[in-house]
Amino acid sequence: MPYTYRSGRPGASRRPTKNRRAPQNSRKRGYIDPARFIAAAKNTATSVAYEPKHQFSDFDVNPLIAANLQAKGYTTPSPIQDQAIPHGLAGRDVLGLASTGTGKTAAFAVPVLNKMMADPDSSAIIIAPTRELAEQIEAEFRSIGKGSRLMGALLIGGSSMRTQLLDLKAGARIIIGTPGRIKDHLERGTLKLDNFSIAVLDEVDRMLDMGFIGDIRHILSHMPNDRQSFFFSATITPAIRTLIDGFTDDPVTVKIESSRASENVHQDVIRYNDRSDKFAKLKEVLAHESVSKAIIFDETQRGVERLYKSLEEHGFAVDSMHGGKSQGQRQRALRKFKQSEVNFLVATDVAARGIDVADITHVINYSTPEVYDDYIHRIGRAGRAGKTGYSFTFVESRGTAHF
Ligand code: AMP
């Protein structure tokens, strides 16, 4: 599809999709001390404001990109953009240590699109852990590259293979997708990466958590060594370091100190006695006027559906998102939530990964996450763009007397 019109794609299949990947990493699971779910939000007003060295108008980019950035209202770069874009434009490999909500997408989209427009022989692949994140990246690419007539393909699971094949045949030069589907295309011979000159890996830490390391290595090994690489990750572990060392060339590291979105989040627990008390307390919280947009996490797909139906029966404007839903259903739920047609979204961790909804005020952990990392990731959905967010985690009051 050319980057001229925003098409109504992807043609989502109605077939429910399975969660193809079970986590294969060895992250410790189990009990998390409830004390770790309690923290006051840092007063961001007293933290030192970042002073950017550039404005978007300073970057030496194609005038079409400059105009599109201006039309999007991007005038002042975020810290990751301010520091990564000049190196990206200069052709360096970039390692960006930043989480979602920091503006990291444009930090790689601007240099990648600029290169695509300057060099008609160049092609880029952008790999993301989830379909939703891949779609958001595509939307950002389409708006920054609007009018360029560059051709793109979105290669994600749960969406029409036919459309993907047509886009690839039409000569897509910007491939955005998830590891599993990209690998499928490589194996079918419908995608060839021999002449791709740019690779972007977004949320590398999440991709490794989801067990995609083998697929990523496989994909990168199909690319020429002489390429530009962008790796983005919120955290860096020895496994990530090994991957980076193997697949980048003397990368510039850009670290965003304030990347822990959780610092803006006021965190507390809600104690409950039994199931009916738990649900009653949830209703009480959601009915509070300060809770204008909340994401409610539950552990399993069944749990999410049950909770969603109960809340709907009690008159809440709610929708649900989990890996058992079709891509079309997930997109619809996300759109309704973004546009405030519903105020509440019940979701599993997998479905909520990478979603960018700017005005979420509250994150409710109806069930505690299995690992603390997931907790940090969940609460980072609130408190975006410097606003204070709130998180409430339900904790069972075992053995305590209640009156
Ligand atoms: P990201 O971390 O790339 O998902 O971006 C988070 C949000 O910030 C998205 O909604 C972007 O559209 C928005 N955004 C990114 N960069 C800028 C900027 N320089 N000025 C204003 N908004 C931005």
Residues whose N, C-alpha, C, O or C-beta is under 5 A from the ligand:
A	BS01	AMP	G73 Y74 T75 T76 P77 S78 S99 T100 G101 T102 G103 K104 T105 A106 D356
